[in-house]
């Protein structure tokens, strides 16, 4: 079975500073990897996804993530944090299963932006 | 992209009662998923609902507690039965996009049980 681990349940960065949210996965077969964002009182929105194409994936709102097989990682970064980035971020993994793919979520990281 | 709506958006219910949550999708989909997000926690898959068949429940979730209906390809309901305060959570439905496991999520239903 696949799983993801998110290091750091809470991360605080200053506005304009680098954002780095960590995600490590475990999977016995090639994974699909996702980052979702949840703004307060809203549902989940896809930020970006890795589906075995380019290892550096660019998403919405200036976020990107790099798939590193050797490190089993898929860390999320953004060069310059903005106040609107304050939200909960979830890393998730799935594997190919003949149309029956299921997502397994990490425990989430709450990102706080310091003015 | 799929547009998903849920009703109600939030509710406060008394212990021992039941609440039915509706999920409506603007396009036909074979599979729909129901998740629970307990306060401060991640998302946990409750069940997968396919039209025309019984829902498939994940470990730790049972049909008597969380009965699901899937009458057509655009609609599903999840009932939270005989509620207790431990059922206070956000319940989300989702539908798959493509074959990679990506999913579209509804806005969620915030349930508080007193």
HADDOCK unambig.tbl for C-alpha pairs under 7 A between the chains (distance, minus, plus):
assign (segid A and resid 32 and name CA) (segid B and resid 100 and name CA) 6.25 0.50 0.50
assign (segid A and resid 42 and name CA) (segid B and resid 107 and name CA) 5.45 0.50 0.50
assign (segid A and resid 43 and name CA) (segid B and resid 105 and name CA) 6.24 0.50 0.50
assign (segid A and resid 43 and name CA) (segid B and resid 106 and name CA) 5.87 0.50 0.50
assign (segid A and resid 43 and name CA) (segid B and resid 107 and name CA) 4.03 0.50 0.50
assign (segid A and resid 43 and name CA) (segid B and resid 108 and name CA) 5.72 0.50 0.50
assign (segid A and resid 44 and name CA) (segid B and resid 105 and name CA) 5.80 0.50 0.50
assign (segid A and resid 51 and name CA) (segid B and resid 100 and name CA) 6.77 0.50 0.50
assign (segid A and resid 94 and name CA) (segid B and resid 101 and name CA) 5.66 0.50 0.50
assign (segid A and resid 96 and name CA) (segid B and resid 100 and name CA) 6.43 0.50 0.50
assign (segid A and resid 99 and name CA) (segid B and resid 99 and name CA) 5.60 0.50 0.50
assign (segid A and resid 101 and name CA) (segid B and resid 100 and name CA) 6.77 0.50 0.50
assign (segid A and resid 101 and name CA) (segid B and resid 101 and name CA) 4.83 0.50 0.50
assign (segid A and resid 102 and name CA) (segid B and resid 101 and name CA) 5.74 0.50 0.50
assign (segid A and resid 103 and name CA) (segid B and resid 101 and name CA) 6.10 0.50 0.50
assign (segid A and resid 105 and name CA) (segid B and resid 42 and name CA) 6.69 0.50 0.50
assign (segid A and resid 105 and name CA) (segid B and resid 43 and name CA) 6.31 0.50 0.50
assign (segid A and resid 106 and name CA) (segid B and resid 42 and name CA) 6.55 0.50 0.50
assign (segid A and resid 107 and name CA) (segid B and resid 41 and name CA) 6.34 0.50 0.50
assign (segid A and resid 107 and name CA) (segid B and resid 42 and name CA) 4.76 0.50 0.50
assign (segid A and resid 108 and name CA) (segid B and resid 42 and name CA) 6.04 0.50 0.50
